[in-house]
């Protein structure tokens, strides 16, 4: 038993060392964040959302795009209904969107985007903005993306905030999580010339990049992560644009949140298995982008295995180690709640309204561990729908 515990401890220490990289990168968040100067309106945008049974929210999305303080002749809004059994298409058309109907069976969002990009590439757009059907935009969203493209960006990631942070503790935790991504991931990477975290909504890609990559071609359930890995391989940086803000409706229930995050983690693991070999076999113009992407793809494996090793040490330690474990647990909770309060302030949320989320955030954060452990042994390959209520933040009503 002692030998087993020693082996577990050594392996756990090695995995903890793996996380030092992310800690060191996060320290660069103290550096100034680049802001893009206002530029003449020149970028012609196609704004699109793939939508599956989003009749209740799609009109809000279309209206928020059409309300942009950007020349109307320089952008169009498209909705790509796929596998719908409701009135998503009719609601989108009534709100003013152009419809792109998918041809043949559509396996998921990646397939829908593949078809949409293929049909839009020859229509003279300079850049394509990908959003989700439940999103709404700050009125200067396209203007701020235009500033970044004018400054030389090729792929942009906007700042994402939660539209319904006060709906439940879980929804509020998504707001805090988004703030943490901005603070310890996107901001320091912007300072270091690395890529922002490209998630499935709130990003824009230039036509030239899509032409260089041969269009949008993804096969996993994490089409965003897979596309980001292809960008890293090609040496194309994802530029963070913090002044462009999109609002995303978060799940209010914990069970739905677990299912969604399980899909995220499984998707990243799928991309790692599919793409890591090719990522390192191919010549890469920007090795630091490849290395950072590799570390990201390996992170859920590392954390899942570390959770298993930690549980093994706890279970084989006997009752003597229980008091120290409980003290550490209490201190971790207090530290997590304090960090959550700081994230609420950083994200611009009302501190009083976020108290339930702040108190729940340490548990929300801890729940990633069993999700990662489960994902090591059980893959998610099917997309499960999340019901959206049509939350619209006051800032964009």
Secondary structure, DSSP 8 states (H G I E B T S, - for coil): -HHHHHHHHHHHHHHHHHTHHHHHHHGGGGS---------S---EEEEEEESS-TTTHHHHHHHHHT-SS-GGGEEEEEEE-S--SSHHHHHHHHT-EE----S---SHHHHHHHHHHHHGGGT-SEEEEEETT-EE-TTHHHHHHHHHHTT-SEEEEEEEETTTTS-HHHHHHHHHHHHHIIIIIHHHHHHT------SSSEEEEHHHHHHHTS----SS-HHHHHHHHHHHHT--EEEEEEEEEEE----SHHHHHHHHHHHHHHHHHHHHHHHHHHHHS--S-HHHHHHHHHHHHHHHHHHHHHHHHHHHHHHS-GGGHHHHHHHHHHHHHHHHHHHHHHHHHTT--TTTTHHHHHHHHHHHHHHHHHHHHHHH----S-----------GGG-
